Amino acid sequence: MQEEKGITKIPIEEAMELLRREGIDVDREEAERIMDFLYNLTMIVIRECFDVE
C-alpha cells in the first residue's frame, strides 16, 4: 500500500515576504503565478526522479 503525500503550499503572503527578502518585489498576482510555477516544477521533478505517479 502506497500512501499519497502532497506538498504543503505556503501562504502567498509568506511567499511574497521570502521573495522581498531576496530583492524581488512582486504583487500578489505575480507571487501566485511564481508559486504555481514552482509547485508544478517540483511535481515534475518528483515524478521524474522518484517515479511517483
N, C-alpha and C positions, 0 to 999 in steps of 0.2 A: 504494500500500500504506500503510495507516494502522497505526502502532504503538500498541498499547494501553498506556496508562500508568495507574498506580494511585497512590493517595495512601498514603504511608507512615504507618502508625498509630504514635503514640508510646506507650511503655510506660505502663501505668496508674500506676505509682509516680511517674513524671515528671509526668504529668497532675495527680496529687494534690499534688505539690510546687508546680507552677505555680499551681494554684488556691489553695493555702495561702498563697503569697506575696501573692496578691491579697485575702486575708482571707476566703476561702471554705474552711471546714474541712469536708471530706467523708470518708466512709469509702470503702473500695474499691468496694463495690457502687454507691454513688452516683456515684463517679468514672467507673465503667464505663458507667453509663447516660448520663451527661453526654457522654462521649466518643462513644458510639454515636449520640446525637442530633446532635452536631456533625458527625460523619462523614457521616451521612445528609443533613443540611442542605447540607454542602459539595458532595456529589454532585449534589443537586438544582440548586444554583446553577450548577455547572459545565455540567450538561446544558442548562439553560435559556439560559445566557449564551453558551455556546460551541457549541451544537448538536452535542453529543457523545452518542453512543448507547451 
